[in-house]
């Protein structure tokens, strides 16, 4: 089985020589008359940290429940280390899971919570004590063994849930939006900590989130999901820079969509007209279609556009409407004289904080676009 994007092309970001820890093949899941997963296939190499990213209702948590055995597929198979677990009960799959709510037992101490899975496996007490001690040290919970969950902070409760999942030495670790209840600063520190632990142990991990920044920061690969299918799967940088689908381009990060018309082509690429201007893009940036019919959409990230003094060389002109200071960068919003898809203003992002004083609100500016980095799609129907 080969992992594939929606066009059926195998994912080039994974080496064929890597052993597969977890595989889903042709998985279908229905709830009554609604199909929530459509013939979904996915291969995850051993030790990889992969994120299922998508909006609410896209099917990512359903995938997690099927892997864990909390739900049963209507079609297809699930394999762990090459063995089908499709019809195995959850307790035989050797899977650790951290829930969004942590699901700690309120009447148990930290130590008892962490050791619960080992006691259910009837392990000797001495081995349980040793493993719990090691797990507590791994997640920095030393000295908290006798506390109850209500006596812990949110970050400490999350560490208990993580230790409980890891202490059984799972073949696969599942993380179901575990950071959503934490404040921003604690969330960032826990992302780093969890990723460090995962790398150290080498445990295959499937992480579910709708947070794009979280997915980009933590993942070896990201699978972007929508309406029960995987739209694209790739390394974070490749996914961001080379989206193969308009949904992926729009969902992962900010993007401007510029309506264009095919003008001509030469040895260097396609010439596309935007308003009165003509932009050149490489042929390889036209994804999943052709220029037949003339109408195309150019997807360009805000950080790829530069503001400049208006001149005859400027691709477009516009008026500065607002600057939003974001600490390490400035988001500028420019009103241009061409219709834009879904938003009235063009978004430009700059790490030069002098942008605010150089181009004040009301200034007329020129816009410069990159020769590469833009992606062109057929218009959405």
N, C-alpha and C positions, 0 to 999 in steps of 0.2 A: 504494500500500500504506500502510495506517495501522498504527502500533504499537498493540497492544491489550492490555488486561488480560485475565484469564481469562474475564470476562463478555463480552468483545468490544467494550468501550467504548474509544474512542481515548484515548491518553495525553494529557491536557491540559497537561502540563508542557513540551511541546515545540511551538514555533511552527511552523506549516505553511510559513512563508516561508523557514526555514533550509534551505540546501542539504544534501542527504544525502550523507555521505561513505561510509557503510557500511550495507548493508541485507541482512538475511537474510529470505527469504520461504518460509514453509512447509517449513522444513528438518526432515528426519527422519534420524536416525542409529540404525542397529542394529548390535549385535555378536552374531552368531549369532542366537539366538532372542530376545534381550533388546533392547528398544527403549529407548535412553538419551536420545533427544531426540524429542519428540512435536510435530510440526507447528509448530515454533518460528519466530516472526516478530519482527523487531526492526529499527528504523531509528535510526541514530546520526548526528546532524548534524555537519557539519564543525567541527573544533576542540573537540568535546565530550570530557570525561573521564567515561566511564561505567564503572561497576563491576558485574561479575557476582558476586553474593553468594549463598552458600548452603552447606549442609553438604557434607561429602565424599560423592561419588557422585551429586550432583544433576545433573551434566552440564555444569558451567561450563567445565571444562578441555576437554571435547569441543568446545564451541562455539569456543574459542580455536584448537584444532587444525584445525577446519574452515575458519575464517577464514584461517589461515596456509597452508592447503593440505597439511597433514601428514596429513589424513584426508579421505575423500571422502563426501559426503552420499549417502544412499540415495534421497532425494527432496528437492525444493525447490531454490532458487537462492540464490547469494551474489553481491552486487553491490558494487563499489568505484567510487565516483564515477559511478554509473549504468551501468557496464559489467559484464556478467556475468563473474565469474572462477571460476565453479563448477568448471570442468574445467581451469583453468590450473594449471600447476605452481607450487610455492612461489616460485621465483626470479623469476617474471614478475609477481608480485602487488605488488611494491614495499612490502613489509611489514617493519617492524623488530620484533624480539621479544627480550624479556629473560626468560630462563628462571629458574626457582626456584633452580637450581644454578649459574647464571651461564654455565656451559658455555664457559669460556675455554680457549684452547689453551695448555697448560702450557709448551710449548717456545718460545712466541712472546713477545716483549716486549709491553709495554703498547701501544706505537705500532703494532706489527705486528698485534696483536689487533684494535685499533680499525679499522685500514685494510683488514682482510681482505675485507670485502664489496665495497669499491671495487676491490681488485685482481682479484676474481672478475669484475667488470664491465669489466675491461681499460681502466680510466681512465688518463690520462696521469699519470706520476709526480709532476709538479709540482702537479697538481690534488689528487692523493691527499695529498701532504704538507700542502697548505694546509688541506684539509678536516679532516684528522686533528688538525692544530694547533688549529683552531677548536673541534673537538669536545672536545679535552682541556681547553681553556680554559673551555668551557661547563660541564663537570662538575668543574672545579677539580682537574685532574690534572697541572698544569704541573710540570715537573721530574722526572716519573716515567716518561718515555718508554722508558727502557732497562731498567726493572725487569721481572721475570717475575712471573706471578700469585702464586707461592708467597711472594714478597717483599712482598706487599700485605696490608693488613688486609681484613676482610670488607666494610667500607664502600667501600674503594678498589676492590676487585674488582667490587662492584656498579656503581660509577661507570664502570669500563671496559666492563662489559656494556651499560650504558645508552648510553655514547658510541658503541659499535660499532653499536647499533641505530639511533641517530640520525644517524650520519655519512652514511648512504645517502640521507638526506632522505626517509623513508618517507611514504607516503600515510596509513598507519595504523600505530600503535604498539601492540603487544600486551605486556602485563606479566603474567606468570604467577607470582603470589605471590612477588614478588622480595624482599620484606622478611622472609620467614619465618625465615631463618637468622641474622638480626641480633638483638642484645640490645635491650631495650626502649627505652633512651635513644637509641641509634643509629637504631633503626627510626623513632622519632618525627622525628628531624632529617632523615632521608632522605625521609620522606613529604613534608615541607615543601619540601625541595630539588627533588624530582622534580616536584611539582605546580607549583612556580615555573618550572621549565624548560619543562614542558608548556604552561603559559599563555604564556610568552614566545615559543615557537615556533609555537603554535597547532596542534599536531599532534593529530589525532583519536586518542584513546587508549581501549583496552579493557583494563580491569584486573580480574584474577581474584583473589578472596580469600574466605576463610571468616571473616575477622576483622571483626566488626561495627563496632568503633571505627574501624578503618582505613577502611572503606567510608564511614562517616558523615563522617570528617574530610577525605577527599580528593575526593569525587565531585561532579560536576554532577548526575548522576542515578544511581540504583541500581536494578538489575534483580534482584529476589529470586527465586532459582530453587529448585525442589524437584521431585524425581522427573522431571526432563527437561522441565519447563515453567517459564515465567516466571509467577510468581504475582502480582506487581505491579511496576510500574516508575514511579518518581517522583523528585522532588527529595528529598534526605535528610530535611529537616525535615517535608515532607508525608508521606513514607513512615512516619516515626516517629510523627507525631501523628495520621495518618488511615489506618491500615492497612485494607485492603479484604478481608482474609482472616485467619482465626485463625492460620494458620501464620506469616504475615508479622508479626502482632502479637506472637507468642511468640518468633520467631527474632531479631527486631531489637530488642535491648534487653531489660531485665527487665520483667516484667508480672505482675500478680496477676489471677487468674481467679476471679470471684465468681459462684457459682450463684444465679440470680435467677428469680423468677416474675412474669409480667405481672400487674399489679394493676388499673390503670385508665389513663386518659389525659385530658388537658385541653388547653387552648389552648397551653400552654407545652411540652408534650411527653408522654412516657410516664412512668408511675409504676410502678416495679419494686420488688418486695418481696425483701429479703435478710434471712433470718431473721425477726425481729420488726420490722425497720426497713423504711421505704419510701424509695427514692431516685428523684429525678426526672432524666431524661435527655432531650435533644432528640430529636425523631423522626429527624433526619438522622444520629444516631449509631447507629441500627439498620441494620446493613449486610448486604445479601445475603439478606434473608429477611423474615419477618413474625413477629408475636407469637402467631400461631395455635398452639395447643397449650400456650401458657403458659410453658414452660421456656425460659430464655435464659441466656447467659453474659455477664457484664460484664467487660471487660478494662480495667484501670486501672494506669497506671505508678506505681511506688513514690514518685516525687517529687510526684505529684498528691495524695497522701493526707497529711493533717495530723494530728498528735497534739494532743489538747486535754484539759483537765480534763473528766472524765466528767460529763455532765449530761443532762437530758431532751432536749436538742437534738442530742446525738451520734447519728450514724447507726448506729454499732456500738460495742461495748466490747470490750476485750481486756486481756491481761496481757503486759507486756514480758518477753520471754524472753532477749534478747541485744541488745547494741549492738556494731557493728563500725566502728571509727574508720578512715576512708579518706583522711585528710588534709584534703581540702577539703569533705568531707561525712561524714555518719554514716548507716549502714544499720542500721535497727532492725527487729527481728523480733518480731511480736506474735501471741500465741496467741488466736484468737477462737473463739466458740462456734458457728460455722457450718462445715459441711464445705467444704473448698476443693479445687479441681481439681488434683491432682498434687503439692501441697505442703501440709504441715501448718500452716505459719505464713504470716501476712501480712507482706509486706515494705514498709517505709516508709523513704523517703530524705529527709534534711533537710540543708540547707546550714548550719543553725544548730547549731554544735558544742556549744552548751549543752544540747542535747537529752539528752545522756548524764547530766548531773547533774539536770536538771529531771524526767526520767522514768527513775529508776533501775530496774534489773532487779527484777522482782517487782511494780512499780507497776501499778495498774489505770488504764487510760487510755480516753479517748473517741477515736473516729476520725471525721474529717470528710472528706467526699468532695467533689470539685469539681462545680459545676453543668454544666460543659462539659469536654470532653477525654476522657471515658470513651467506649469503643466497645463496642457490643453486637452479639453474633453468635448465630446459632442454635447449640446445643450440637453439638460434634463427634460424629459417629457412630462 
